[in-house]
Amino acid sequence: MGGECGGASRKAVEIVWRIESARLIGGLVAVVRHVGLAEDLAQEALVTALERWPETGIPENPGAWLMATAKNRAIDLHRRRQMQERKHDAIDEETSRLPPAGPDLETLLDEDVGDDLLRLVLITCHPILSAEARVALTLRLLGGLTTDEIARAFLVPEPTIAQRIVRAKRTLGEARVPFEVPRGAELSARLPSALEAIYLVFNEGYAATKGDDWTRPALCEEALRLGRILAQLVPAEAEVHGLVALMEIHASRLRARVGPSGEPILLLDQDRSRWDQLLLHRGLAALIRAEALKQPLGPYALQAAIAGCHARARTAAETDWAGVVALYDALAQLTQSPVVELNRAVAVSMAFGPAAGLELVDALVNEPALASYHLLPSVRADFLVKLGRLGEARKELERAAALAQNARERELLLARAAACSTVGSS
């Protein structure tokens, strides 16, 4: 029984960590001015919570508890170093300015934004880092994603992501990047990576790569909040509004994406009356703002326009599939992404039939970036089912299930595979 209680307590601590870790690290960076040290302090606070909370219970304000614990640890670390070395090194010089909680801390923050998380995004997207490292580090610190989750988002090996994160933190530490919001050209240089990081955080919340839950709404909410703040900071950038539009529209479907038992419900099967109308209207309004700026539509605005086509259709059958295909044509030409090509194949199948979609998917079978991507055999299976080739479809669904790491998605794929066997034998 005690083991069960301990396991439940640990799971509760992990849930709190998922919610609070980004704010915690962002607040600590504001104090210690060092990304690597801030993450280390946050991790030590987590270890302390894992030791104490099973006995004391989760505090009323767990985020504040973690922050206080991490700050106390930082102060202890600084004092110990002061006793060992009279001459301050670079880290001592930074940590010696540790202020108490309260108004003094606020003087370290930029008054225009006042959001530690947004600052953290822009720090981790500093131009001294490669584009890949910027996004990986932002996902790690902002979203609290594991290296495995980030690797799946990028469709690259996990050791590659781990190396990028380690190198990125070391580079930022050595460069002593200031904790501030950049302006002008410097902000423009960091913006694409910041948008990509927020986009990938949202995606992980919208369709979790692993675990027992199909969605992780807290990540979607965090990404949306950051996107909205960024849109206020740079209102003349169409792609920022495009990303916000895309996230708002997709977030409007979250309730309809999950059934009573937590099972996934795909877009075409969703009860559209359950879509959140407020988020939907906000998303369409953001899309209008992006289009009104008269800038060439970028990948986020184009994806938002595709989502808008679905949003405006009262039923799946009323969707303007030809319009969706045209938007995917533009998106595929712009991004040269095999994942976009896979999604385009789905739209083509809806507009022109499953055989047309299957032809496009078959051209992607040997694409290296999709070799372990479970949605490739899943999509191919869908076309095969519609063409009556159930035996082939079952094999594809079983392969997709073997590749999928999300428990709910795996269950759905196996259920579809079993249905193919049942129909085929009847």
C-alpha positions in Angstrom: 0.0 0.0 0.0 2.8 2.4 0.9 4.4 1.7 -2.5 1.2 2.6 -4.2 1.0 5.9 -2.2 4.6 6.6 -3.1 4.0 5.9 -6.7 1.0 8.2 -6.7 2.9 10.9 -5.0 5.7 10.7 -7.5 3.3 10.9 -10.4 1.7 14.0 -8.8 5.1 15.6 -8.5 5.9 14.8 -12.1 2.6 16.4 -13.2 3.4 19.6 -11.1 6.9 19.6 -12.7 5.4 19.5 -16.2 3.3 22.5 -15.4 5.7 24.6 -13.4 9.2 23.8 -14.7 9.3 26.3 -17.5 8.2 29.2 -15.2 10.6 28.0 -12.6 13.6 28.0 -15.0 12.5 31.3 -16.6 12.4 32.9 -13.1 15.7 31.5 -12.1 17.4 32.7 -15.3 16.2 36.2 -14.4 18.1 35.8 -11.1 21.2 33.9 -11.8 21.6 35.0 -15.4 22.9 31.6 -16.5 20.7 29.1 -18.4 22.6 26.0 -17.4 22.8 26.9 -13.7 19.1 27.8 -13.7 18.2 24.3 -15.0 20.5 22.6 -12.5 18.9 24.6 -9.7 15.4 23.7 -10.9 16.3 20.0 -11.1 17.7 20.1 -7.6 14.4 21.6 -6.4 12.5 18.8 -8.1 14.7 16.2 -6.4 13.9 17.8 -3.0 10.2 17.8 -3.9 10.3 14.1 -4.7 11.9 13.5 -1.3 9.6 15.7 0.8 6.2 15.9 -0.9 5.3 12.2 -0.4 5.5 12.8 3.3 4.3 16.4 3.7 1.8 16.5 0.8 1.9 18.8 -2.2 2.0 22.5 -1.0 -0.8 24.8 -1.8 1.4 26.7 -4.3 3.8 24.2 -5.6 5.4 26.6 -8.1 6.3 29.1 -5.4 7.7 26.2 -3.2 9.9 25.0 -6.0 11.1 28.6 -6.7 11.9 29.3 -3.1 13.7 26.0 -2.8 15.8 26.6 -5.9 16.6 30.2 -4.8 17.7 29.0 -1.4 19.9 26.4 -3.0 21.5 29.1 -5.2 22.2 31.3 -2.2 23.8 28.3 -0.4 25.9 27.5 -3.4 27.1 31.1 -3.7 28.0 31.3 0.0 29.9 28.1 -0.1 31.9 29.3 -3.0 32.6 32.6 -1.3 34.0 30.7 1.7 36.2 28.6 -0.6 37.4 31.3 -2.9 37.8 34.9 -1.9 38.1 36.1 -5.4 34.9 35.9 -7.4 34.9 34.0 -10.6 32.3 34.7 -13.3 29.6 32.6 -11.7 30.1 34.2 -8.3 29.9 37.6 -9.9 26.5 36.8 -11.3 25.1 35.0 -8.3 26.3 37.6 -5.9 23.5 39.8 -7.2 20.8 37.4 -6.0 17.9 39.6 -4.8 15.2 38.6 -2.3 11.8 37.7 -3.7 9.6 40.8 -4.1 9.9 44.2 -5.7 13.8 44.0 -6.1 13.4 41.1 -8.4 11.1 43.1 -10.6 13.9 45.6 -11.4 15.7 42.8 -13.3 12.8 42.4 -15.7 12.0 44.3 -18.9 9.0 46.5 -18.3 7.7 46.1 -21.8 6.9 42.4 -21.6 7.2 41.3 -18.0 7.2 37.6 -18.9 10.1 35.3 -17.9 9.0 32.5 -20.2 9.0 34.7 -23.3 12.4 36.1 -22.4 13.6 32.5 -21.9 12.4 31.6 -25.4 14.2 34.5 -27.0 17.4 33.8 -25.0 17.4 30.1 -26.1 16.8 31.3 -29.7 20.0 33.5 -29.7 21.7 33.7 -33.1 25.0 32.3 -31.7 23.2 28.9 -31.6 22.3 26.8 -34.7 18.7 26.9 -35.7 18.3 23.2 -34.6 20.0 23.8 -31.2 17.8 26.9 -30.6 14.6 25.0 -31.0 15.8 21.9 -29.1 16.9 23.9 -26.1 13.7 26.0 -26.1 11.6 22.8 -26.1 13.7 21.4 -23.3 13.5 24.4 -21.1 10.2 25.9 -22.1 8.1 22.8 -22.6 9.8 20.5 -20.2 10.0 17.9 -23.0 12.4 15.0 -22.7 15.1 14.5 -25.3 13.2 11.6 -26.6 10.0 13.7 -27.2 12.1 16.4 -28.9 13.8 13.8 -31.1 10.4 12.5 -32.2 9.2 16.0 -33.0 12.3 16.5 -35.2 12.3 13.0 -36.6 16.0 12.6 -35.7 17.9 10.2 -33.3 17.7 11.0 -29.6 21.5 11.2 -29.1 21.6 14.0 -31.7 19.1 16.1 -29.7 21.0 15.4 -26.5 24.2 16.6 -28.0 22.5 19.8 -29.3 21.1 20.6 -25.9 24.4 20.1 -24.1 26.3 22.2 -26.6 23.7 24.9 -26.7 23.7 25.4 -22.9 27.5 25.5 -22.9 27.6 28.0 -25.7 25.1 30.3 -23.9 26.9 30.0 -20.7 30.3 30.9 -22.2 28.8 33.8 -24.1 27.0 35.0 -21.0 23.9 36.0 -23.1 22.0 38.8 -21.3 18.5 38.1 -20.0 16.7 40.7 -22.0 14.2 41.0 -24.9 16.1 41.9 -28.1 14.9 44.7 -30.3 14.9 45.5 -34.0 17.0 43.4 -36.4 18.2 41.2 -33.5 14.6 40.3 -32.6 13.8 39.6 -36.3 16.8 37.2 -36.5 15.5 35.2 -33.5 11.8 35.3 -34.5 11.7 32.2 -36.8 13.3 29.9 -34.3 11.0 31.3 -31.5 8.0 30.6 -33.7 9.2 27.1 -34.5 9.8 26.4 -30.8 6.3 27.5 -29.8 4.8 25.6 -32.7 6.5 22.4 -31.7 5.5 22.8 -28.0 1.9 23.2 -29.1 2.1 20.2 -31.4 3.4 18.0 -28.5 0.3 19.1 -26.5 -2.1 18.6 -29.4 -0.9 15.1 -30.3 1.4 13.7 -27.5 4.2 11.7 -28.9 4.2 9.2 -26.0 2.5 8.4 -22.7 -1.0 7.4 -21.8 -2.8 10.6 -22.9 -3.7 11.5 -26.5 -3.4 15.2 -25.8 -1.6 17.4 -23.2 -3.7 20.5 -23.0 -1.4 22.3 -20.6 1.3 22.5 -23.2 -1.2 23.8 -25.8 -2.2 26.5 -23.3 1.4 27.5 -22.6 2.2 27.7 -26.3 -0.9 29.7 -27.0 -0.1 32.2 -24.2 3.4 32.7 -25.5 2.2 33.1 -29.1 -0.3 35.7 -28.0 2.4 37.7 -26.1 4.7 37.5 -29.1 1.9 38.8 -31.4 1.6 41.8 -29.1 5.3 42.3 -29.1 5.7 42.2 -32.9 2.2 43.0 -34.3 3.5 43.8 -37.8 4.7 40.2 -38.5 2.2 38.2 -40.4 3.7 34.8 -39.5 3.3 35.5 -35.7 -0.4 36.1 -36.3 -0.5 33.0 -38.6 0.9 30.8 -35.8 -1.5 32.2 -33.3 -4.4 31.6 -35.7 -3.2 28.0 -36.3 -2.9 27.3 -32.6 -6.3 28.9 -31.7 -8.1 27.0 -34.3 -6.5 23.6 -33.4 -7.0 24.3 -29.7 -10.7 24.8 -30.3 -10.9 21.1 -31.2 -9.2 19.7 -28.1 -12.4 18.7 -26.3 -13.7 16.9 -29.4 -10.4 15.0 -30.0 -10.9 12.8 -27.0 -13.7 10.4 -26.3 -15.3 9.6 -22.9 -12.6 7.0 -22.1 -9.7 9.1 -23.4 -9.7 7.4 -26.8 -8.6 9.5 -29.8 -11.2 10.9 -32.2 -9.9 12.0 -35.6 -10.9 15.2 -37.3 -13.4 13.7 -39.7 -15.2 11.8 -36.9 -15.4 14.7 -34.4 -18.6 16.2 -33.1 -18.1 19.8 -34.4 -20.7 21.1 -31.9 -18.0 20.4 -29.2 -15.5 22.7 -30.8 -14.8 25.8 -28.7 -16.4 28.6 -30.5 -14.5 31.4 -28.7 -11.1 29.9 -29.6 -12.4 29.3 -33.1 -13.4 32.9 -33.6 -10.2 34.1 -32.1 -8.2 31.9 -34.5 -10.1 33.1 -37.6 -9.7 36.7 -36.4 -5.9 36.2 -36.1 -5.9 34.7 -39.6 -7.6 37.8 -40.9 -4.9 39.9 -39.2 -2.2 37.9 -40.8 -3.7 38.2 -44.3 -4.4 42.0 -43.8 -0.7 42.7 -43.5 -0.3 42.0 -47.2 2.8 39.9 -46.7 3.5 36.6 -48.5 1.9 33.9 -46.5 4.5 31.8 -44.7 4.2 28.2 -43.4 2.2 29.1 -40.3 -0.3 31.3 -42.0 -0.8 28.7 -44.8 -1.4 26.0 -42.2 -3.8 28.4 -40.4 -5.6 28.9 -43.7 -6.0 25.1 -44.1 -7.3 24.9 -40.5 -9.7 27.7 -41.4 -11.1 25.7 -44.3 -12.0 22.9 -41.8 -13.3 25.4 -39.2 -15.7 27.0 -41.7 -17.3 23.7 -42.8 -20.3 22.7 -40.8 -19.6 19.0 -41.5 -16.6 17.1 -42.9 -18.5 16.5 -46.1 -18.8 20.3 -46.7 -15.1 20.9 -46.5 -13.6 22.7 -49.5 -11.1 19.9 -50.2 -10.0 21.4 -53.5 -9.2 24.6 -51.6 -7.3 22.6 -49.0 -5.3 20.9 -51.7 -4.3 24.2 -53.3 -3.1 25.5 -49.9 -1.1 22.3 -49.3 0.4 22.8 -52.8 1.7 26.2 -51.7 2.8 24.9 -48.4 4.7 21.9 -49.9 6.5 24.2 -52.4 7.5 26.5 -49.6 8.7 23.9 -47.0 9.9 21.0 -49.1 8.8 18.8 -46.1 7.9 15.1 -46.5 5.4 15.5 -43.6 3.6 18.2 -45.5 3.6 16.0 -48.6 2.0 13.2 -46.5 -0.7 15.6 -45.3 -1.2 16.8 -48.8 -1.8 13.2 -49.9 -4.7 13.0 -47.4 -6.3 16.2 -48.8 -5.8 14.9 -52.4 -7.5 11.6 -51.5 -10.5 13.5 -50.1 -10.7 15.7 -53.1 -9.9 13.2 -55.9 -10.2 9.7 -54.4 -8.1 7.3 -52.4 -6.2 6.0 -55.5 -4.8 9.5 -56.1 -3.8 9.7 -52.5 -2.2 6.3 -52.5 -0.1 7.2 -55.5 1.4 10.2 -53.6 2.0 8.2 -50.4 3.7 5.4 -52.3 6.2 8.0 -53.6 7.1 8.7 -49.9 7.7 5.2 -48.7 11.5 5.4 -49.2 11.8 8.9 -47.7 14.4 8.6 -44.9 12.8 11.2 -42.7 9.6 9.2 -42.6 11.2 5.8 -42.0 10.1 5.6 -38.4 7.1 7.9 -38.7 4.0 5.9 -37.7 1.6 8.1 -39.6 3.0 7.1 -43.0 1.8 3.5 -42.8 -1.4 4.7 -41.0 -2.3 7.0 -43.8 -1.4 4.4 -46.4 -3.7 1.9 -44.6 -6.6 4.4 -44.7 -6.3 4.6 -48.5 -6.0 0.8 -48.8 -9.2 0.3 -46.7 -11.1 2.6 -48.9 -9.9 0.7 -51.9 -11.0 -2.6 -50.4 -7.4 -4.0 -49.9 -8.0 -5.0 -46.3 -5.2 -7.5 -45.9 -2.6 -4.9 -47.0 -4.2 -2.3 -44.8 -4.1 -4.6 -41.7 -0.3 -5.1 -42.1 0.2 -1.3 -42.5 -1.8 -0.6 -39.4 0.1 -3.2 -37.4 3.4 -1.6 -38.5 2.0 1.9 -37.6 1.1 0.6 -34.1 4.6 -0.9 -33.7 6.1 2.6 -34.4 3.6 4.6 -32.4 4.8 5.5 -28.9 1.6 7.1 -27.6 -0.5 4.4 -25.9 -3.9 5.8 -27.0 -2.8 6.1 -30.6 -1.4 2.6 -30.5 -4.7 1.2 -29.2 -6.6 3.0 -32.0 -4.3 1.6 -34.7 -4.5 -1.9 -33.4 -8.3 -1.7 -33.2 -8.4 -0.5 -36.8 -6.1 -3.5 -37.7 -8.4 -5.9 -36.0 -11.4 -4.4 -37.8 -9.7 -5.1 -41.1 -9.3 -8.8 -40.1 -12.9 -9.1 -39.0 -14.3 -7.6 -42.2 -11.9 -9.6 -44.3 -12.9 -12.9 -42.7 -16.7 -12.2 -42.8 
